[in-house]
């Protein structure tokens, strides 16, 4: 087999190119514009049981633009729900259900908390409203995947000292 003779300059250039491709790929997955939502807004209703000291379900996922109703049932004592970022709240008396309706027009991940001081662990009574996909996480995972894949593919060329190369 014939090995093509390589100069140190060739190898350096090739290495530089690989680094450039890798860095561009990482920048791409971190910065590529988000696709526009393709789903039609829907009417979504969630029944959330509030009891000392949690919400069930604790995570509510909707699409941007959805018209969302949160029915909060206070199971054991008075509880409420306050949605961060939207600044909305409602309070339910023991055994009662109170509801809150809003259009999820802000994308992102928001905490919701109990709106009534209901006991010692009240500050930890927290849930999450997610509007749209978790792009931060998706981009992070994609960037990690690029690094791992290129690490596997180029492992011995990215960090090799060209001076040691035999042609
Ligand atoms: Cu509470």
Backbone and ligand atoms as CSV (ligand in chain L), in Angstrom:
chain,resi,resn,atom,element,x,y,z
A,1,UNK,N,N,0.827,-1.197,0.000
A,1,UNK,CA,C,0.000,0.000,0.000
A,1,UNK,C,C,0.860,1.245,0.000
A,2,UNK,N,N,0.419,2.210,-0.728
A,2,UNK,CA,C,1.207,3.439,-0.833
A,2,UNK,C,C,0.642,4.500,0.092
A,3,UNK,N,N,1.478,4.951,1.022
A,3,UNK,CA,C,1.075,6.078,1.870
A,3,UNK,C,C,1.457,7.357,1.177
A,4,UNK,N,N,0.493,8.256,1.130
A,4,UNK,CA,C,0.782,9.554,0.533
A,4,UNK,C,C,1.678,10.312,1.511
A,5,UNK,N,N,2.817,10.785,1.063
A,5,UNK,CA,C,3.685,11.525,1.976
A,5,UNK,C,C,2.986,12.805,2.452
A,6,UNK,N,N,3.056,13.046,3.753
A,6,UNK,CA,C,2.424,14.250,4.296
A,6,UNK,C,C,3.478,15.124,4.933
A,7,UNK,N,N,3.345,16.392,4.721
A,7,UNK,CA,C,4.264,17.306,5.391
A,7,UNK,C,C,3.640,17.728,6.711
A,8,UNK,N,N,4.447,18.277,7.585
A,8,UNK,CA,C,3.959,18.781,8.863
A,8,UNK,C,C,2.895,19.850,8.623
A,9,UNK,N,N,3.097,20.665,7.591
A,9,UNK,CA,C,2.141,21.727,7.265
A,9,UNK,C,C,0.785,21.153,6.886
A,10,UNK,N,N,0.797,20.099,6.085
A,10,UNK,CA,C,-0.469,19.449,5.696
A,10,UNK,C,C,-1.242,18.996,6.919
A,11,UNK,N,N,-0.509,18.358,7.828
A,11,UNK,CA,C,-1.163,17.805,9.011
A,11,UNK,C,C,-1.713,18.899,9.902
A,12,UNK,N,N,-0.943,19.974,10.053
A,12,UNK,CA,C,-1.424,21.092,10.865
A,12,UNK,C,C,-2.679,21.688,10.256
A,13,UNK,N,N,-2.682,21.807,8.945
A,13,UNK,CA,C,-3.830,22.383,8.252
A,13,UNK,C,C,-5.045,21.491,8.443
A,14,UNK,N,N,-4.829,20.193,8.331
A,14,UNK,CA,C,-5.926,19.240,8.482
A,14,UNK,C,C,-6.492,19.296,9.907
A,15,UNK,N,N,-5.581,19.384,10.875
A,15,UNK,CA,C,-5.994,19.458,12.270
A,15,UNK,C,C,-6.796,20.745,12.530
A,16,UNK,N,N,-6.300,21.839,11.977
A,16,UNK,CA,C,-6.981,23.127,12.163
A,16,UNK,C,C,-8.382,23.058,11.562
A,17,UNK,N,N,-8.483,22.402,10.403
A,17,UNK,CA,C,-9.776,22.277,9.744
A,17,UNK,C,C,-10.753,21.482,10.617
A,18,UNK,N,N,-10.248,20.402,11.218
A,18,UNK,CA,C,-11.124,19.583,12.072
A,18,UNK,C,C,-11.625,20.372,13.269
A,19,UNK,N,N,-10.709,21.137,13.879
A,19,UNK,CA,C,-11.132,21.970,15.011
A,19,UNK,C,C,-12.193,22.978,14.562
A,20,UNK,N,N,-11.971,23.565,13.382
A,20,UNK,CA,C,-12.923,24.564,12.885
A,20,UNK,C,C,-14.293,23.935,12.663
A,21,UNK,N,N,-14.291,22.720,12.081
A,21,UNK,CA,C,-15.567,22.023,11.828
A,21,UNK,C,C,-16.259,21.713,13.143
A,22,UNK,N,N,-15.487,21.234,14.110
A,22,UNK,CA,C,-16.055,20.877,15.418
A,22,UNK,C,C,-16.660,22.102,16.100
A,23,UNK,N,N,-15.891,23.193,16.130
A,23,UNK,CA,C,-16.389,24.395,16.805
A,23,UNK,C,C,-17.611,24.967,16.082
A,24,UNK,N,N,-17.599,24.904,14.748
A,24,UNK,CA,C,-18.764,25.395,13.998
A,24,UNK,C,C,-19.994,24.556,14.311
A,25,UNK,N,N,-19.793,23.233,14.410
A,25,UNK,CA,C,-20.930,22.352,14.697
A,25,UNK,C,C,-21.506,22.679,16.072
A,26,UNK,N,N,-20.642,22.928,17.053
A,26,UNK,CA,C,-21.126,23.257,18.399
A,26,UNK,C,C,-21.887,24.581,18.366
A,27,UNK,N,N,-21.300,25.586,17.712
A,27,UNK,CA,C,-21.975,26.884,17.622
A,27,UNK,C,C,-23.317,26.750,16.926
A,28,UNK,N,N,-23.345,25.900,15.895
A,28,UNK,CA,C,-24.595,25.709,15.151
A,28,UNK,C,C,-25.701,25.187,16.060
A,29,UNK,N,N,-25.420,24.117,16.807
A,29,UNK,CA,C,-26.494,23.553,17.636
A,29,UNK,C,C,-26.879,24.500,18.764
A,30,UNK,N,N,-25.950,25.350,19.192
A,30,UNK,CA,C,-26.297,26.274,20.274
A,30,UNK,C,C,-27.089,27.475,19.769
A,31,UNK,N,N,-26.857,27.870,18.510
A,31,UNK,CA,C,-27.411,29.138,18.049
A,31,UNK,C,C,-28.457,29.033,16.948
A,32,UNK,N,N,-28.622,27.849,16.358
A,32,UNK,CA,C,-29.563,27.734,15.243
A,32,UNK,C,C,-30.949,28.224,15.691
A,33,UNK,N,N,-31.625,29.025,14.845
A,33,UNK,CA,C,-32.933,29.555,15.267
A,33,UNK,C,C,-33.929,28.440,15.529
A,34,UNK,N,N,-34.814,28.672,16.462
A,34,UNK,CA,C,-35.802,27.656,16.814
A,34,UNK,C,C,-36.859,27.563,15.727
A,35,UNK,N,N,-37.347,26.334,15.480
A,35,UNK,CA,C,-38.459,26.203,14.538
A,35,UNK,C,C,-39.696,26.857,15.136
A,36,UNK,N,N,-40.544,27.376,14.283
A,36,UNK,CA,C,-41.790,27.956,14.797
A,36,UNK,C,C,-42.705,26.816,15.234
A,37,UNK,N,N,-43.504,27.061,16.273
A,37,UNK,CA,C,-44.412,25.997,16.723
A,37,UNK,C,C,-45.346,25.591,15.587
A,38,UNK,N,N,-45.491,24.273,15.418
A,38,UNK,CA,C,-46.320,23.803,14.314
A,38,UNK,C,C,-47.695,23.377,14.802
A,39,UNK,N,N,-47.854,23.289,16.120
A,39,UNK,CA,C,-49.138,22.813,16.626
A,39,UNK,C,C,-50.127,23.965,16.733
A,40,UNK,N,N,-51.368,23.645,16.510
A,40,UNK,CA,C,-52.438,24.618,16.709
A,40,UNK,C,C,-52.669,24.767,18.210
A,41,UNK,N,N,-52.931,25.994,18.662
A,41,UNK,CA,C,-53.240,26.172,20.085
A,41,UNK,C,C,-54.441,25.334,20.487
A,42,UNK,N,N,-54.365,24.755,21.670
A,42,UNK,CA,C,-55.441,23.902,22.147
A,42,UNK,C,C,-55.964,24.414,23.470
A,43,UNK,N,N,-57.118,23.879,23.833
A,43,UNK,CA,C,-57.707,24.108,25.147
A,43,UNK,C,C,-57.225,22.972,26.053
A,44,UNK,N,N,-56.481,23.277,27.097
A,44,UNK,CA,C,-55.938,22.205,27.946
A,44,UNK,C,C,-56.389,22.423,29.386
A,45,UNK,N,N,-56.846,21.358,30.017
A,45,UNK,CA,C,-57.255,21.452,31.417
A,45,UNK,C,C,-56.474,20.440,32.251
A,46,UNK,N,N,-55.956,20.891,33.360
A,46,UNK,CA,C,-55.211,20.015,34.267
A,46,UNK,C,C,-55.842,20.076,35.644
A,47,UNK,N,N,-56.088,18.913,36.218
A,47,UNK,CA,C,-56.598,18.866,37.585
A,47,UNK,C,C,-55.416,18.592,38.506
A,48,UNK,N,N,-55.114,19.530,39.358
A,48,UNK,CA,C,-53.939,19.409,40.224
A,48,UNK,C,C,-54.390,19.279,41.672
A,49,UNK,N,N,-54.000,18.181,42.287
A,49,UNK,CA,C,-54.324,17.991,43.704
A,49,UNK,C,C,-53.244,18.656,44.545
A,50,UNK,N,N,-53.664,19.585,45.407
A,50,UNK,CA,C,-52.716,20.266,46.278
A,50,UNK,C,C,-52.910,19.767,47.691
A,51,UNK,N,N,-51.828,19.250,48.266
A,51,UNK,CA,C,-51.898,18.812,49.663
A,51,UNK,C,C,-50.553,19.111,50.294
A,52,UNK,N,N,-50.508,19.074,51.626
A,52,UNK,CA,C,-49.238,19.361,52.300
A,52,UNK,C,C,-48.208,18.309,51.906
A,53,UNK,N,N,-47.084,18.544,51.296
A,53,UNK,CA,C,-46.699,19.838,50.754
A,53,UNK,C,C,-46.282,19.639,49.310
A,54,UNK,N,N,-47.234,19.225,48.492
A,54,UNK,CA,C,-46.879,19.015,47.089
A,54,UNK,C,C,-48.085,19.184,46.183
A,55,UNK,N,N,-47.763,19.299,44.904
A,55,UNK,CA,C,-48.791,19.331,43.870
A,55,UNK,C,C,-48.726,18.015,43.103
A,56,UNK,N,N,-49.889,17.505,42.730
A,56,UNK,CA,C,-49.927,16.266,41.955
A,56,UNK,C,C,-50.915,16.450,40.804
A,57,UNK,N,N,-50.471,16.521,39.553
A,57,UNK,CA,C,-49.078,16.404,39.109
A,57,UNK,C,C,-48.258,17.647,39.440
A,58,UNK,N,N,-46.948,17.448,39.526
A,58,UNK,CA,C,-46.064,18.550,39.865
A,58,UNK,C,C,-45.503,19.252,38.650
A,59,UNK,N,N,-45.701,18.636,37.483
A,59,UNK,CA,C,-45.200,19.252,36.254
A,59,UNK,C,C,-46.334,19.317,35.238
A,60,UNK,N,N,-46.518,20.477,34.641
A,60,UNK,CA,C,-47.558,20.678,33.638
A,60,UNK,C,C,-46.856,21.147,32.362
A,61,UNK,N,N,-47.084,20.414,31.264
A,61,UNK,CA,C,-46.422,20.752,30.008
A,61,UNK,C,C,-47.473,21.129,28.968
A,62,UNK,N,N,-47.316,22.301,28.370
A,62,UNK,CA,C,-48.269,22.759,27.353
A,62,UNK,C,C,-47.488,23.323,26.167
A,63,UNK,N,N,-48.205,23.616,25.089
A,63,UNK,CA,C,-47.564,24.252,23.941
A,63,UNK,C,C,-47.824,25.755,24.005
A,64,UNK,N,N,-46.887,26.537,23.466
A,64,UNK,CA,C,-47.102,27.982,23.456
A,64,UNK,C,C,-48.421,28.308,22.744
A,65,UNK,N,N,-49.190,29.195,23.304
A,65,UNK,CA,C,-50.458,29.590,22.700
A,65,UNK,C,C,-51.656,28.831,23.229
A,66,UNK,N,N,-51.409,27.715,23.910
A,66,UNK,CA,C,-52.532,26.939,24.458
A,66,UNK,C,C,-53.312,27.771,25.475
A,67,UNK,N,N,-54.607,27.504,25.528
A,67,UNK,CA,C,-55.433,28.111,26.561
A,67,UNK,C,C,-55.519,27.098,27.697
A,68,UNK,N,N,-54.890,27.439,28.818
A,68,UNK,CA,C,-54.663,26.481,29.897
A,68,UNK,C,C,-55.572,26.763,31.083
A,69,UNK,N,N,-56.217,25.709,31.584
A,69,UNK,CA,C,-56.981,25.837,32.818
A,69,UNK,C,C,-56.358,24.925,33.872
A,70,UNK,N,N,-55.978,25.508,34.987
A,70,UNK,CA,C,-55.468,24.728,36.107
A,70,UNK,C,C,-56.576,24.664,37.155
A,71,UNK,N,N,-57.062,23.442,37.397
A,71,UNK,CA,C,-58.053,23.256,38.464
A,71,UNK,C,C,-57.300,22.780,39.694
A,72,UNK,N,N,-57.262,23.621,40.690
A,72,UNK,CA,C,-56.501,23.282,41.890
A,72,UNK,C,C,-57.448,22.795,42.966
A,73,UNK,N,N,-57.264,21.537,43.360
A,73,UNK,CA,C,-58.109,20.959,44.413
A,73,UNK,C,C,-57.317,20.940,45.722
A,74,UNK,N,N,-57.815,21.666,46.715
A,74,UNK,CA,C,-57.157,21.681,48.023
A,74,UNK,C,C,-57.633,20.466,48.794
A,75,UNK,N,N,-56.773,19.460,48.899
A,75,UNK,CA,C,-57.200,18.184,49.460
A,75,UNK,C,C,-57.348,18.231,50.975
A,76,UNK,N,N,-56.338,18.739,51.665
A,76,UNK,CA,C,-56.360,18.658,53.129
A,76,UNK,C,C,-56.645,19.983,53.838
A,77,UNK,N,N,-56.153,21.052,53.290
A,77,UNK,CA,C,-56.385,22.349,53.905
A,77,UNK,C,C,-56.281,23.417,52.830
A,78,UNK,N,N,-56.403,24.679,53.223
A,78,UNK,CA,C,-56.371,25.718,52.199
A,78,UNK,C,C,-54.999,25.752,51.508
A,79,UNK,N,N,-55.051,25.752,50.160
A,79,UNK,CA,C,-53.836,25.862,49.357
A,79,UNK,C,C,-54.146,26.786,48.190
A,80,UNK,N,N,-53.120,27.122,47.484
A,80,UNK,CA,C,-53.341,27.942,46.313
A,80,UNK,C,C,-52.259,27.650,45.299
A,81,UNK,N,N,-52.293,28.392,44.218
A,81,UNK,CA,C,-51.231,28.235,43.227
A,81,UNK,C,C,-50.876,29.625,42.723
A,82,UNK,N,N,-49.578,29.875,42.641
A,82,UNK,CA,C,-49.087,31.134,42.096
A,82,UNK,C,C,-48.113,30.764,40.985
A,83,UNK,N,N,-48.368,31.256,39.774
A,83,UNK,CA,C,-47.525,30.882,38.639
A,83,UNK,C,C,-46.509,31.987,38.374
A,84,UNK,N,N,-45.246,31.681,38.626
A,84,UNK,CA,C,-44.158,32.622,38.354
A,84,UNK,C,C,-44.136,32.977,36.878
A,85,UNK,N,N,-43.722,34.169,36.567
A,85,UNK,CA,C,-43.582,34.559,35.167
A,85,UNK,C,C,-44.901,35.034,34.589
A,86,UNK,N,N,-45.997,34.428,35.007
A,86,UNK,CA,C,-47.311,34.872,34.550
A,86,UNK,C,C,-47.981,35.766,35.603
A,87,UNK,N,N,-47.489,35.650,36.834
A,87,UNK,CA,C,-48.026,36.492,37.905
A,87,UNK,C,C,-49.490,36.222,38.220
A,88,UNK,N,N,-49.918,34.967,38.054
A,88,UNK,CA,C,-51.325,34.620,38.293
A,88,UNK,C,C,-51.444,33.763,39.534
A,89,UNK,N,N,-52.531,33.935,40.259
A,89,UNK,CA,C,-52.717,33.041,41.397
A,89,UNK,C,C,-54.187,32.799,41.671
A,90,UNK,N,N,-54.440,31.701,42.389
A,90,UNK,CA,C,-55.791,31.379,42.816
A,90,UNK,C,C,-55.662,30.601,44.118
A,91,UNK,N,N,-56.684,30.691,44.953
A,91,UNK,CA,C,-56.658,30.009,46.248
A,91,UNK,C,C,-57.901,29.137,46.368
A,92,UNK,N,N,-57.720,27.938,46.921
A,92,UNK,CA,C,-58.858,27.032,47.099
A,92,UNK,C,C,-59.028,26.683,48.571
A,93,UNK,N,N,-60.258,26.713,49.042
A,93,UNK,CA,C,-60.550,26.327,50.425
A,93,UNK,C,C,-60.466,24.810,50.548
A,94,UNK,N,N,-60.314,24.327,51.776
A,94,UNK,CA,C,-60.202,22.875,51.991
A,94,UNK,C,C,-61.355,22.121,51.335
A,95,UNK,N,N,-61.020,21.087,50.592
A,95,UNK,CA,C,-62.031,20.267,49.940
A,95,UNK,C,C,-62.634,20.885,48.693
A,96,UNK,N,N,-62.239,22.099,48.387
A,96,UNK,CA,C,-62.797,22.791,47.229
A,96,UNK,C,C,-61.800,22.812,46.066
A,97,UNK,N,N,-62.320,23.131,44.899
A,97,UNK,CA,C,-61.482,23.276,43.720
A,97,UNK,C,C,-61.642,24.690,43.178
A,98,UNK,N,N,-60.542,25.331,42.906
A,98,UNK,CA,C,-60.580,26.666,42.306
A,98,UNK,C,C,-59.831,26.587,40.990
A,99,UNK,N,N,-60.239,27.360,39.998
A,99,UNK,CA,C,-59.514,27.234,38.741
A,99,UNK,C,C,-59.035,28.562,38.201
A,100,UNK,N,N,-58.022,28.422,37.384
A,100,UNK,CA,C,-57.284,29.549,36.847
A,100,UNK,C,C,-57.134,29.283,35.356
A,101,UNK,N,N,-57.547,30.228,34.527
A,101,UNK,CA,C,-57.440,30.029,33.078
A,101,UNK,C,C,-56.604,31.149,32.475
A,102,UNK,N,N,-55.689,30.764,31.607
A,102,UNK,CA,C,-54.839,31.770,30.968
A,102,UNK,C,C,-54.320,31.220,29.645
A,103,UNK,N,N,-53.836,32.120,28.808
A,103,UNK,CA,C,-53.214,31.702,27.549
A,103,UNK,C,C,-51.715,31.638,27.787
A,104,UNK,N,N,-51.128,30.497,27.476
A,104,UNK,CA,C,-49.690,30.293,27.710
A,104,UNK,C,C,-48.900,31.007,26.614
A,105,UNK,N,N,-48.853,32.338,26.713
A,105,UNK,CA,C,-48.228,33.113,25.640
A,105,UNK,C,C,-46.753,33.404,25.901
A,106,UNK,N,N,-46.230,32.909,27.008
A,106,UNK,CA,C,-44.802,33.085,27.263
A,106,UNK,C,C,-44.149,31.709,27.304
A,107,UNK,N,N,-43.204,31.475,26.383
A,107,UNK,CA,C,-42.530,30.175,26.348
A,107,UNK,C,C,-41.478,30.119,27.436
A,108,UNK,N,N,-41.206,28.916,27.887
A,108,UNK,CA,C,-40.166,28.746,28.893
A,108,UNK,C,C,-40.637,27.849,30.015
A,109,UNK,N,N,-39.860,27.832,31.066
A,109,UNK,CA,C,-40.141,26.975,32.199
A,109,UNK,C,C,-40.369,27.866,33.419
A,110,UNK,N,N,-41.510,27.701,34.044
A,110,UNK,CA,C,-41.878,28.584,35.164
A,110,UNK,C,C,-42.237,27.750,36.386
A,111,UNK,N,N,-41.856,28.259,37.542
A,111,UNK,CA,C,-42.246,27.575,38.769
A,111,UNK,C,C,-43.660,27.975,39.143
A,112,UNK,N,N,-44.410,27.051,39.724
A,112,UNK,CA,C,-45.616,27.494,40.420
A,112,UNK,C,C,-45.507,27.044,41.866
A,113,UNK,N,N,-46.030,27.896,42.714
A,113,UNK,CA,C,-45.855,27.679,44.148
A,113,UNK,C,C,-47.202,27.748,44.829
A,114,UNK,N,N,-47.253,27.203,46.028
A,114,UNK,CA,C,-48.470,27.339,46.822
A,114,UNK,C,C,-48.611,28.808,47.197
A,115,UNK,N,N,-49.807,29.332,47.052
A,115,UNK,CA,C,-50.042,30.759,47.269
A,115,UNK,C,C,-50.454,31.072,48.705
A,116,UNK,N,N,-50.571,30.039,49.534
A,116,UNK,CA,C,-51.023,30.246,50.910
A,116,UNK,C,C,-50.000,29.612,51.857
A,117,UNK,N,N,-49.636,30.330,52.906
A,117,UNK,CA,C,-48.723,29.741,53.884
A,117,UNK,C,C,-49.461,28.604,54.577
A,118,UNK,N,N,-49.149,27.360,54.189
A,118,UNK,CA,C,-49.963,26.232,54.627
A,118,UNK,C,C,-49.247,25.324,55.610
A,119,UNK,N,N,-48.073,25.740,56.095
A,119,UNK,CA,C,-47.384,24.898,57.068
A,119,UNK,C,C,-45.879,25.049,56.946
A,120,UNK,N,N,-45.177,24.259,57.757
A,120,UNK,CA,C,-43.720,24.364,57.839
A,120,UNK,C,C,-43.025,24.258,56.489
A,121,UNK,N,N,-43.476,23.309,55.685
A,121,UNK,CA,C,-42.766,23.046,54.435
A,121,UNK,C,C,-43.405,23.754,53.244
A,122,UNK,N,N,-44.273,24.699,53.548
A,122,UNK,CA,C,-44.933,25.479,52.495
A,122,UNK,C,C,-43.958,26.030,51.449
A,123,UNK,N,N,-42.768,26.550,51.870
A,123,UNK,CA,C,-41.849,27.096,50.850
A,123,UNK,C,C,-41.378,26.054,49.843
A,124,UNK,N,N,-41.520,24.780,50.185
A,124,UNK,CA,C,-41.024,23.731,49.276
A,124,UNK,C,C,-42.144,23.145,48.424
A,125,UNK,N,N,-43.311,23.732,48.540
A,125,UNK,CA,C,-44.454,23.241,47.773
A,125,UNK,C,C,-44.403,23.917,46.407
A,126,UNK,N,N,-43.685,23.267,45.496
A,126,UNK,CA,C,-43.349,23.896,44.221
A,126,UNK,C,C,-43.609,22.928,43.068
A,127,UNK,N,N,-44.144,23.453,41.983
A,127,UNK,CA,C,-44.311,22.655,40.771
A,127,UNK,C,C,-43.730,23.416,39.599
A,128,UNK,N,N,-43.919,22.868,38.392
A,128,UNK,CA,C,-43.329,23.511,37.235
A,128,UNK,C,C,-44.289,23.526,36.053
A,129,UNK,N,N,-44.369,24.684,35.430
A,129,UNK,CA,C,-45.154,24.828,34.203
A,129,UNK,C,C,-44.159,24.975,33.063
A,130,UNK,N,N,-44.204,24.062,32.109
A,130,UNK,CA,C,-43.303,24.160,30.966
A,130,UNK,C,C,-44.114,24.500,29.733
A,131,UNK,N,N,-43.771,25.602,29.104
A,131,UNK,CA,C,-44.473,26.047,27.901
A,131,UNK,C,C,-43.524,25.849,26.724
A,132,UNK,N,N,-43.790,24.825,25.917
A,132,UNK,CA,C,-42.915,24.521,24.787
A,132,UNK,C,C,-41.797,23.590,25.212
A,133,UNK,N,N,-41.048,23.081,24.220
A,133,UNK,CA,C,-39.960,22.156,24.513
A,133,UNK,C,C,-38.886,22.853,25.344
A,134,UNK,N,N,-38.121,22.060,26.056
A,134,UNK,CA,C,-37.043,22.593,26.882
A,134,UNK,C,C,-35.790,22.776,26.008
A,135,UNK,N,N,-35.749,23.891,25.257
A,135,UNK,CA,C,-34.687,24.088,24.270
A,135,UNK,C,C,-33.298,24.186,24.879
A,136,UNK,N,N,-33.226,24.741,26.086
A,136,UNK,CA,C,-31.924,24.861,26.736
A,136,UNK,C,C,-31.309,23.474,26.919
A,137,UNK,N,N,-32.164,22.555,27.403
A,137,UNK,CA,C,-31.700,21.190,27.635
A,137,UNK,C,C,-31.371,20.502,26.309
A,138,UNK,N,N,-32.271,20.672,25.314
A,138,UNK,CA,C,-32.070,20.015,24.023
A,138,UNK,C,C,-30.768,20.488,23.373
A,139,UNK,N,N,-30.529,21.806,23.390
A,139,UNK,CA,C,-29.290,22.345,22.814
A,139,UNK,C,C,-28.070,21.844,23.570
A,140,UNK,N,N,-28.196,21.790,24.881
A,140,UNK,CA,C,-27.070,21.319,25.695
A,140,UNK,C,C,-26.713,19.885,25.354
A,141,UNK,N,N,-27.757,19.050,25.251
A,141,UNK,CA,C,-27.527,17.640,24.940
A,141,UNK,C,C,-26.944,17.498,23.532
A,142,UNK,N,N,-27.448,18.290,22.574
A,142,UNK,CA,C,-26.952,18.222,21.196
A,142,UNK,C,C,-25.479,18.627,21.142
A,143,UNK,N,N,-25.117,19.689,21.873
A,143,UNK,CA,C,-23.726,20.140,21.871
A,143,UNK,C,C,-22.821,19.059,22.462
A,144,UNK,N,N,-23.322,18.436,23.520
A,144,UNK,CA,C,-22.564,17.355,24.150
A,144,UNK,C,C,-22.372,16.210,23.158
A,145,UNK,N,N,-23.431,15.879,22.398
A,145,UNK,CA,C,-23.362,14.790,21.433
A,145,UNK,C,C,-22.325,15.090,20.356
A,146,UNK,N,N,-22.278,16.350,19.904
A,146,UNK,CA,C,-21.291,16.731,18.885
A,146,UNK,C,C,-19.883,16.506,19.428
A,147,UNK,N,N,-19.662,16.921,20.662
A,147,UNK,CA,C,-18.337,16.783,21.263
A,147,UNK,C,C,-17.961,15.308,21.382
A,148,UNK,N,N,-18.925,14.494,21.848
A,148,UNK,CA,C,-18.621,13.070,22.043
A,148,UNK,C,C,-18.347,12.387,20.715
A,149,UNK,N,N,-19.218,12.644,19.720
A,149,UNK,CA,C,-19.051,11.989,18.422
A,149,UNK,C,C,-17.721,12.402,17.782
A,150,UNK,N,N,-17.419,13.705,17.818
A,150,UNK,CA,C,-16.167,14.117,17.180
A,150,UNK,C,C,-14.976,13.603,17.978
A,151,UNK,N,N,-15.163,13.474,19.281
A,151,UNK,CA,C,-14.101,12.895,20.095
A,151,UNK,C,C,-13.800,11.473,19.646
A,152,UNK,N,N,-14.872,10.714,19.367
A,152,UNK,CA,C,-14.698,9.330,18.932
A,152,UNK,C,C,-14.066,9.261,17.539
A,153,UNK,N,N,-14.541,10.153,16.660
A,153,UNK,CA,C,-14.085,10.092,15.271
A,153,UNK,C,C,-12.649,10.605,15.121
A,154,UNK,N,N,-12.372,11.705,15.822
A,154,UNK,CA,C,-11.074,12.359,15.600
A,154,UNK,C,C,-10.107,12.206,16.765
A,155,UNK,N,N,-10.430,11.309,17.692
A,155,UNK,CA,C,-9.661,11.251,18.935
A,155,UNK,C,C,-8.160,11.313,18.708
A,156,UNK,N,N,-7.679,10.501,17.774
A,156,UNK,CA,C,-6.225,10.469,17.650
A,156,UNK,C,C,-5.667,11.525,16.715
A,157,UNK,N,N,-6.544,12.304,16.085
A,157,UNK,CA,C,-5.956,13.324,15.214
A,157,UNK,C,C,-6.040,14.729,15.805
A,158,UNK,N,N,-7.051,14.978,16.663
A,158,UNK,CA,C,-7.207,16.345,17.167
A,158,UNK,C,C,-6.032,16.773,18.039
A,159,UNK,N,N,-5.498,15.831,18.805
A,159,UNK,CA,C,-4.475,16.222,19.769
A,159,UNK,C,C,-3.092,15.688,19.402
A,160,UNK,N,N,-3.000,15.023,18.253
A,160,UNK,CA,C,-1.722,14.427,17.871
A,160,UNK,C,C,-0.716,15.518,17.506
A,161,UNK,N,N,0.478,15.283,17.886
A,161,UNK,CA,C,1.516,16.239,17.490
A,161,UNK,C,C,2.015,15.823,16.107
A,162,UNK,N,N,1.788,16.667,15.117
A,162,UNK,CA,C,2.110,16.295,13.742
A,162,UNK,C,C,3.561,15.884,13.570
A,163,UNK,N,N,4.450,16.392,14.402
A,163,UNK,CA,C,5.861,16.053,14.264
A,163,UNK,C,C,6.123,14.564,14.402
A,164,UNK,N,N,5.209,13.846,15.089
A,164,UNK,CA,C,5.430,12.426,15.338
A,164,UNK,C,C,4.856,11.550,14.245
A,165,UNK,N,N,4.142,12.187,13.314
A,165,UNK,CA,C,3.492,11.433,12.241
A,165,UNK,C,C,4.523,10.783,11.316
A,166,UNK,N,N,4.268,9.545,10.987
A,166,UNK,CA,C,5.102,8.872,9.964
A,166,UNK,C,C,4.272,8.784,8.689
A,167,UNK,N,N,4.879,9.138,7.576
A,167,UNK,CA,C,4.125,9.223,6.321
A,167,UNK,C,C,3.831,7.921,5.706
L,1,CU,CU,CU,-50.000,24.881,50.466
